[in-house]
Amino acid sequence: MMKEQWEKISAKLNAMTVRERVMIFATIVTVLLTLLDMLLLEPLFVRQKALHSQLSQQQQMINEVQTRIGVLVQENSPDANSPQRNQLKRIRQELAEGNAFLKSNRERLVQPEKMAEHLRQLLNRNNRLQLVTLQTLPVTPLIEQPQVKGGEQVKAEAKVMLATMQEKQVYKHGVTFTLRGNYLDLLQYL
């Protein structure tokens, strides 16, 4: 059956002129190429465009993330000449100088327990003024400790900071006293 149909088609083609055969062949080739384009190539081109668009979006996102990373790295990089670093260096130097001064002059300072007696002796040297009362106040830190508000992590960090502050804390040893005498004698004494 197939053979009979093939022979009919072959007989019709042989009866045609060369020009008609070329036109039929060109038409068949054109139809086949169009079908090939519509069924195979066009979906591939659509998919390629979608992938290219997705790739360009992802490349743009990568560039934005890299820009953000660069900004963050630049903001957090240790710049040796930054004003904050220079200020921190200056403050540390002043603190070291203060500590050295305290260590070198510690022997000349009056012990807190002996302060009231030294004051009493100093005030008794003046015969125009009379010491009525002398009270030693409770010891208090020179710099008050801040109250901590916040989460657990903030409180833990604050405890570490407060412990460090207490190691190097300077305390006030205050006294109150009352003197008896006239104003000019007190003014002259001071």
NORPE-V488213 format. One record per pair of residues at least 4 apart in sequence whose C-alpha atoms are under 6 Angstrom apart, sorted by the first residue. I is the first residue (numbers start at 0). J is the second residue. D is the distance in whole Angstrom. If there is no record, write none. Layout:
I|J|D  I|J|D
This chain:
6|10|6  34|38|6  35|39|6  36|40|5  36|41|6  37|41|5  47|51|6  50|54|6  68|72|6  72|76|6  101|105|6  128|179|6  128|180|5  129|178|6  129|179|5  130|178|5  131|177|5  131|178|5  132|176|5  132|177|5  133|175|6  133|176|4  134|174|6  134|175|5  135|174|4  136|173|5  136|174|5  138|171|6  138|172|5  139|170|6  139|171|5  140|170|4  140|171|6  141|169|6  141|170|5  141|171|6  149|153|6  157|161|6  164|168|6
